[in-house]
Every structure is written in structure tokens, then in C-alpha cells.
Amino acid sequence: MGFIVELLINGAILFALAFLLPAIKIRNYGTTVLVALVIGILNATVGFLLRLPLNIITLGLISFVVRLLVTAVVIKIADKLFSGFEVRGFTPAIIIALGMAIVGNLLSTA
């Protein structure tokens, strides 16, 4: 149940940021939920494979920054997979990743 709630909240974050930032375009909320699901799946698979060597190289000292950058890369990959989802530039992808990280951290502590 927690996964579904987190998925819907991440979708709401994407939808809100698309409303606030002109560099992010999303067709509708259904697309948003699918994009959030794909971001979660890619982050668990591809993201892990990208984070592991980077955390080893940095000795885990900047793991939060590594996680943000890898999540931003995953968001850009999801941008290429969906025609109804567009993120123009890497900075909006970092803003989305930061928003998801902050809300995810708040949900895990609550």
C-alpha cells in the first residue's frame, strides 16, 4: 500500500512542478503516474547500477548528491520514453529529483 501512495505522491509532485515550471510539460495526470512508475523502476535498476560505482569512487561521502544526479539522469531517460512527458534541460530534472527526494524523505520519517 505504501508503494502506491508514494507513487501517487510522486505523480502529484511531477504534476505540480509541471504547473510551476515552464520547462516541464506533461499531458495529463495518467501520464504523470506512469512516468512516476517508470522513474521508480528505472531508479531501482539503472539508477542502482549508476550509483554503485559513483558511491565507491566518492567513498559514499556525497551519496545524496550522487543520488540526485542519477535520479535526474533517470528522469531524462523517462523523458525520452514518453511522448506526453517533456523536460527541457538538466536543471528542471534536478529540481524534480530534489522535490521527490525531499518528499520521499518526509514520508519515510513520518
N, C-alpha and C positions, 0 to 999 in steps of 0.2 A: 504494500500500500504506500509506503514511503517513497518508493521509486516513482510511482505515478504522480504523487503530489509534487515531488521535486521536478519531474518532467513538465508538469503544468506551470509551475512557478518559473522555470527556466524559459518556457514559452512566453509567459507574461513579461518577463524581463526583456526578451528579444522584441516582443511587440511594442513595449513601452519605449525602448531605445530606438526602434524604427520610427516611432512617432516623434521622438525628440531630435534625432539626428538625421539630417537630410542625406547623408552618405549611405544610409541603410534603407533598403526597400524590401518589403515583404508583402506578398499578395493578400493573404488572409490569415486568420488565426489557425486554421487547419494546417496550412503550410508551416506556420511557426512551430506547432507542436511536432510535426515531422522533422523539421530542421533541428529542433532541440533533441529529439531522439537520436538522429544521425550524429549530432555533435557528441552526445553521450557515448554512443557506440564507438565512434572514431577515437574519442579521447581515451577510452578504455583499452583500445587495441593499438592503433598507430601512435597515439599520444604516449602510451607507456613505452613503446619502442624508441621514441624520440627522447623522452625524458630520462630514461635509464642511463645512456652514455653521458648525457649532459650533466646529470647529477653526480656521476662518478668523476667526471673531469673537474667539476667545481667542488668536489668533496661534500656536496649537499649543503653548502653554505648559503647559496642563493636559490634554494629549491622553489621558493614562492615565485621568484622572477622567471625561473625556467618553466614552471607550470603555466604562468600567464602567457609566455611567449609561445609555448607549444599549443595551448588552447587557442590562441589567436591563429596559429597556422591551421589547426583543425577547423576553425570557423571559416577560413579562406578556402579550405578543401570543400566544406559543405556548400560554400557559395558557388563553386564550380559544378556541384552535383545537382543543384536545384535551379530551375529556371525562374521560380517565383521568389527567390531569395537572392539579394544582391548586396554586397558590402564593397563599397568603393574605397580602397585604400587599406593599409595595415593598421592605422591608428584607430579607426572605428572597430576593427576586430579586437584590438587590445582593450578598448572600452567595454565591449560586450563581455570579453573574458573576465575583466575586472568586476563588472556587475554580477556575473554568475558566481565568481569566487566569493565576493562579499556576502551575497545572499545565501550561498551554499554553506559558508562558514557560520552565518547566523542561524541557519536551520539545524546544523549539526550540534550547535551548543544549546539550542532550546529544547 
